[in-house]
């Protein structure tokens, strides 16, 4: 992704592994594909997703994508504001 991932990670206090899970979810991978790709069990993935949802204050995938998109927009807006000054 070509966004400033550090600001999104910092906004939600995501671990590196949680960020990896987020980026794969956003790419549209299924949970089974993500677990295989990261060489983790589906149960471990379930715990990562639950932690991500908790940190992002969401309770389902639809809310996750909305929050993620908001973070991207806020990140883009802050870049634009800093470009102006």
N, C-alpha and C positions, 0 to 999 in steps of 0.2 A: 504494500500500500504506500502511496506517496504522501501520506499525511505525517505530521509530527507525532509519532506514536508515543514519545516520552510524555507529552502533555496529557494524552488520554490515559496512559498508565498511571500518571501521577494523580489525575483527577479522581480516579476510582481506586487508587492504591492497589493495582493489580500486580500479581507476581508475574515473573517471566512466563511461567507455564500457563497461567490464566490468560495472558496476552496471546500466547500461541493458540489456545483454544478459541478465543474471541476471533482472531484473524481467520481461522479455519471455518468457524461458524459463518462469518460474514462472506466467505468465499462460496458458501452454499453446500459445504460438505455435510454428509449425514453424520450422526453421532457414531455409528459403526465405523465409517471411514476415518473419522477423527481419531477414535481410539486406536485403530490399526496404524494410522500414520504416525501417532505419537508413541506407539508401542506401550499403551497402557490399557488396563481393563475398562470395560464399559462402566463398571461401578466406580472406578477412580475418576473417569470422565464425568460421571454424574455428580460426584463431589466437587469437582472443579467448576462445573456449570452452576451448581447451587451456590458456591462461594462467589462466583462472578455476579449472579443475580442479586445476592445479598448486598454486595459492595455497590452495585449499580442501582439498588433500591427498586428492582423490578421483580415480577413474579412469573413471567412467561417469555417465550421467544419474541412475540410481537413487541412487548415492552422493551426487551433487550435491544432489538434493532432500532426502535425509536430513540432510545437513550444513546445508543452508539452513534446514530446519525446526528443527533443534537450535539454530541461531543465533537464530531467532525466539523460541523458548521461553526460551533464556537471557536474551534481551533483555527478554522479558515478565517473567521472574522477577526480574531486577535492577530493573525498574521497580516491581514489587510490593514488593520489599525496601526500596527507597528511599521508597516511600509510607508504610511502616510506621514508619520512623524519623523 
